[in-house]
């Protein structure tokens, strides 16, 4: 039996949820999108088509939509500052929640949401889809295989050039207090922790906004991490545009070799019994990317 879902928002990223992420589960009968909600009137004419909703129900007001609808859970894809309002409505109606990252736009709001969901006895999951991107999944398989030996250090470069106004597609990101941490680093540190395969023990982060950046909050940052299994990691984010989303640079160094992921190309270099042997990127052993379920290649 299909799970009935209320989907909230069909804007920039909500549209992708409808056309890509929910579509597969609608097709295989896992879910049924019974209602689509979007407060922006210009999105509503296309909401019905994008959701493939059997009942063709679209609403502009979340409270009314939830009150009028029998559902099992909801998907929340509004901007982070709006998450708490929609989640409050869902909790009051006794629904479970699948929410686009982050939980909220501030730590205070995130804590309130966690407490309210727990008190209501509901389930809430937050999507962290970038770690399941095709190239990241392949890199994780290499790391887990043990071919690199014990993992020593991970280096992650994100050079996305998001400093100019509207370079990051949506206005809300340029108005956030901490756009890099909330909208970018959240995915990247999750990938690092996944590759480390251990709980993070210490973390130090410094963020800043260069004089030429046009965002309200910090756009650049450096993060250092240490994990309980001894792995160390460093994350660096800056501009230029060499390694943007889905094309990041990740180096994983182990006792026996190193894996390098750069612009979705993965190669490994194994340590040889040659004193001070030098390697060069592009000349390692090329690793083909794994096939993904449902033909997926990139995360959200």
C-alpha positions as CSV (number, residue, x, y, z in Angstrom):
1,X,0.0,0.0,0.0
2,X,1.3,3.4,-0.9
3,X,2.3,5.9,1.7
4,X,0.3,9.1,1.3
5,X,2.4,12.3,1.2
6,X,1.7,16.0,1.4
7,X,4.5,17.7,-0.6
8,X,5.2,21.3,0.4
9,X,6.9,23.6,-2.1
10,X,7.3,23.3,-5.9
11,X,9.7,26.3,-6.3
12,X,13.3,26.1,-7.5
13,X,14.4,22.9,-5.6
14,X,10.8,21.7,-4.8
15,X,10.4,21.4,-8.6
16,X,13.3,19.0,-8.7
17,X,11.8,17.0,-5.9
18,X,8.6,16.6,-8.0
19,X,10.3,15.9,-11.4
20,X,13.1,13.7,-10.2
21,X,13.1,12.6,-6.5
22,X,9.4,11.8,-5.8
23,X,8.7,10.6,-9.4
24,X,10.5,7.3,-9.1
25,X,8.6,6.4,-5.9
26,X,5.3,7.4,-7.3
27,X,6.0,5.2,-10.3
28,X,6.9,2.1,-8.2
29,X,3.9,2.6,-5.9
30,X,5.9,3.4,-2.8
31,X,4.2,6.7,-2.3
32,X,1.1,8.6,-3.5
33,X,1.4,12.4,-3.6
34,X,-2.1,13.4,-2.4
35,X,-1.6,17.1,-2.0
36,X,0.9,19.7,-3.2
37,X,1.3,23.0,-1.3
38,X,3.1,26.2,-2.5
39,X,2.4,29.7,-1.1
40,X,3.6,31.3,-4.3
41,X,0.6,31.7,-6.7
42,X,2.7,31.5,-9.8
43,X,3.9,28.0,-8.9
44,X,0.4,26.5,-8.4
45,X,-0.7,26.1,-12.1
46,X,2.2,23.7,-12.7
47,X,2.1,22.0,-9.3
48,X,-0.5,19.5,-10.4
49,X,1.5,18.3,-13.4
50,X,4.8,18.2,-11.5
51,X,3.5,16.2,-8.6
52,X,1.7,13.6,-10.7
53,X,-0.9,13.8,-7.9
54,X,-3.8,11.3,-8.4
55,X,-6.3,13.7,-6.7
56,X,-5.0,16.9,-8.4
57,X,-5.2,18.7,-5.1
58,X,-3.1,21.9,-4.8
59,X,-3.1,24.4,-2.0
60,X,-1.5,27.8,-1.2
61,X,-1.9,27.5,2.5
62,X,-0.2,24.7,4.4
63,X,-2.5,24.8,7.4
64,X,-5.6,24.3,5.3
65,X,-3.9,21.6,3.2
66,X,-2.9,19.6,6.2
67,X,-6.4,20.0,7.8
68,X,-8.2,18.9,4.7
69,X,-6.0,15.9,3.9
70,X,-5.5,12.3,5.2
71,X,-1.9,11.6,4.9
72,X,1.0,9.5,6.4
73,X,3.8,11.9,6.1
74,X,4.9,15.2,4.5
75,X,7.9,16.3,2.5
76,X,9.2,19.8,3.4
77,X,11.2,21.7,0.8
78,X,10.5,25.3,1.7
79,X,13.5,27.6,2.5
80,X,15.2,26.8,5.9
81,X,13.6,29.8,7.7
82,X,10.2,28.4,6.9
83,X,10.8,24.8,8.0
84,X,9.7,25.2,11.6
85,X,6.3,26.6,10.6
86,X,5.5,23.7,8.3
87,X,6.8,21.1,10.8
88,X,4.7,22.6,13.5
89,X,1.6,22.0,11.4
90,X,2.7,18.5,10.5
91,X,3.4,17.6,14.1
92,X,0.0,19.0,15.2
93,X,-1.7,16.7,12.6
94,X,0.3,13.7,13.7
95,X,2.4,13.3,10.5
96,X,5.9,12.0,10.1
97,X,8.3,14.4,8.3
98,X,10.9,14.1,5.6
99,X,12.7,17.5,5.4
100,X,15.2,19.0,3.1
101,X,18.4,19.9,4.9
102,X,19.1,21.7,7.1
103,X,16.7,21.2,10.0
104,X,16.3,25.0,10.2
105,X,18.3,28.1,9.5
106,X,19.5,28.5,13.1
107,X,20.7,26.2,15.9
108,X,18.0,27.5,18.2
109,X,15.2,26.7,15.7
110,X,16.8,23.3,15.0
111,X,16.8,22.4,18.7
112,X,13.1,23.5,19.1
113,X,12.1,21.4,16.1
114,X,14.0,18.3,17.5
115,X,12.3,18.7,20.8
116,X,8.8,19.2,19.4
117,X,9.1,16.2,17.1
118,X,10.3,14.0,19.9
119,X,7.6,15.1,22.3
120,X,5.0,14.3,19.8
121,X,6.4,10.8,19.2
122,X,6.7,11.4,15.5
123,X,9.5,10.4,13.1
124,X,11.5,13.0,11.2
125,X,14.3,12.5,8.7
126,X,16.6,15.1,7.1
127,X,17.8,14.5,3.6
128,X,21.6,14.4,3.2
129,X,21.7,13.3,-0.4
130,X,25.1,14.4,-1.6
131,X,26.9,11.5,0.1
132,X,24.9,9.2,-2.1
133,X,26.0,11.0,-5.3
134,X,27.4,8.5,-7.8
135,X,31.0,9.5,-7.5
136,X,30.9,9.8,-3.7
137,X,29.3,6.4,-3.4
138,X,32.1,4.9,-5.6
139,X,34.8,6.7,-3.5
140,X,33.2,5.3,-0.3
141,X,33.2,1.8,-1.8
142,X,37.0,2.1,-2.4
143,X,37.6,3.4,1.1
144,X,35.5,0.6,2.7
145,X,37.2,-2.1,0.6
146,X,40.4,-1.6,2.6
147,X,42.6,-1.2,-0.5
148,X,44.0,2.0,0.9
149,X,44.6,0.5,4.3
150,X,43.9,2.5,7.4
151,X,42.7,6.0,6.5
152,X,45.0,8.7,7.7
153,X,43.7,12.0,6.4
154,X,41.0,13.5,4.1
155,X,41.3,16.7,2.2
156,X,38.2,18.4,0.7
157,X,38.2,21.4,-1.6
158,X,35.0,23.3,-2.5
159,X,35.7,26.2,-4.8
160,X,32.3,27.1,-6.0
161,X,32.5,30.8,-6.6
162,X,29.3,31.6,-4.8
163,X,30.3,35.1,-3.6
164,X,28.4,37.3,-6.1
165,X,24.7,38.2,-5.7
166,X,22.4,35.5,-7.0
167,X,25.3,33.2,-7.9
168,X,23.8,30.6,-5.6
169,X,20.5,30.5,-7.6
170,X,18.1,31.6,-4.8
171,X,17.9,34.9,-3.0
172,X,17.4,33.4,0.5
173,X,20.9,32.0,0.5
174,X,22.4,35.4,0.0
175,X,20.4,36.8,2.9
176,X,21.3,34.1,5.4
177,X,23.5,34.7,8.4
178,X,25.8,31.7,7.6
179,X,25.1,30.6,4.0
180,X,28.3,28.6,3.6
181,X,27.8,26.6,6.8
182,X,24.1,26.1,6.4
183,X,23.8,25.4,2.7
184,X,27.2,24.1,1.6
185,X,29.3,22.8,4.4
186,X,26.4,20.8,5.8
187,X,26.7,18.4,2.9
188,X,30.5,18.4,2.6
189,X,31.2,17.7,6.3
190,X,28.7,14.9,6.1
191,X,30.6,13.4,3.2
192,X,33.9,13.7,5.1
193,X,32.4,12.0,8.2
194,X,31.0,9.2,6.1
195,X,34.4,8.6,4.5
196,X,36.1,8.7,7.9
197,X,33.7,6.0,9.1
198,X,33.8,7.3,12.7
199,X,32.3,9.9,15.0
200,X,33.8,13.3,14.8
201,X,35.7,14.0,18.1
202,X,36.9,17.6,17.6
203,X,36.0,20.3,15.0
204,X,37.3,23.8,14.6
205,X,35.9,26.1,12.0
206,X,36.6,29.7,10.9
207,X,34.5,31.5,8.3
208,X,34.6,34.9,6.8
209,X,33.3,37.2,4.1
210,X,35.8,38.8,1.8
211,X,35.4,42.5,1.0
212,X,34.2,41.7,-2.5
213,X,31.6,39.2,-1.5
214,X,28.0,40.3,-1.9
215,X,26.2,38.0,0.6
216,X,24.9,39.0,4.0
217,X,26.8,36.2,5.7
218,X,30.2,34.4,5.5
219,X,31.0,32.8,2.1
220,X,34.4,31.3,2.8
221,X,35.7,28.9,5.4
222,X,38.2,26.4,6.7
223,X,37.3,23.5,8.9
224,X,39.6,21.0,10.6
225,X,38.3,17.8,12.1
226,X,39.6,14.8,14.0
227,X,37.7,11.5,14.4
228,X,37.6,8.8,17.1
229,X,39.4,6.3,14.9
230,X,42.4,8.7,14.4
231,X,41.5,10.0,11.0
232,X,42.1,13.8,10.4
233,X,40.4,16.0,7.9
234,X,40.6,19.5,6.5
235,X,37.9,21.3,4.5
236,X,38.6,24.5,2.5
237,X,36.0,26.6,0.7
238,X,36.8,29.6,-1.5
239,X,36.0,31.1,-4.8
240,X,37.2,30.8,-8.5
241,X,34.8,28.0,-9.5
242,X,37.3,25.2,-10.0
243,X,35.4,22.7,-7.9
244,X,31.7,23.5,-7.4
245,X,28.8,21.3,-6.2
246,X,29.0,17.7,-7.5
247,X,32.5,18.4,-8.9
248,X,34.4,18.8,-5.6
249,X,38.0,17.8,-5.0
250,X,38.4,15.0,-2.4
251,X,41.7,13.3,-1.5
252,X,41.6,10.3,0.9
253,X,45.1,9.3,2.1
254,X,45.6,5.8,3.6
255,X,48.6,3.7,4.8
256,X,48.8,1.9,1.4
257,X,47.6,4.5,-1.0
258,X,45.6,7.6,-1.9
259,X,42.2,8.0,-3.7
260,X,41.6,11.3,-5.6
261,X,38.2,12.4,-6.7
262,X,38.2,15.5,-8.9
263,X,35.4,16.7,-11.2
264,X,33.7,13.3,-10.8
265,X,36.8,11.4,-12.1
266,X,38.2,8.9,-9.5
267,X,41.7,7.4,-9.5
268,X,43.8,5.7,-7.0
269,X,47.6,5.7,-6.4
270,X,49.2,2.8,-4.5
271,X,52.4,3.2,-2.5
272,X,55.3,1.3,-4.2
273,X,58.6,0.0,-2.9
274,X,60.4,2.8,-4.7
275,X,62.1,5.4,-2.5
276,X,60.3,8.8,-2.8
277,X,58.3,7.7,-5.8
278,X,56.4,10.6,-7.3
279,X,52.9,10.4,-8.6
280,X,50.9,12.8,-10.8
281,X,47.2,13.3,-11.0
282,X,45.7,11.9,-14.2
283,X,48.2,9.0,-14.2
284,X,46.6,6.9,-11.5
285,X,44.4,3.8,-11.8
286,X,41.1,5.0,-13.1
287,X,38.0,3.7,-11.2
288,X,34.7,3.6,-13.1
289,X,31.7,5.0,-11.2
290,X,29.2,2.5,-9.8
291,X,25.8,2.2,-11.3
292,X,23.2,3.7,-9.1
293,X,19.7,2.5,-8.3
294,X,17.0,4.1,-10.4
295,X,19.7,5.5,-12.7
296,X,20.7,8.3,-10.2
297,X,23.9,10.1,-10.9
298,X,23.8,13.2,-8.7
299,X,22.4,14.1,-5.3
300,X,20.2,16.9,-4.3
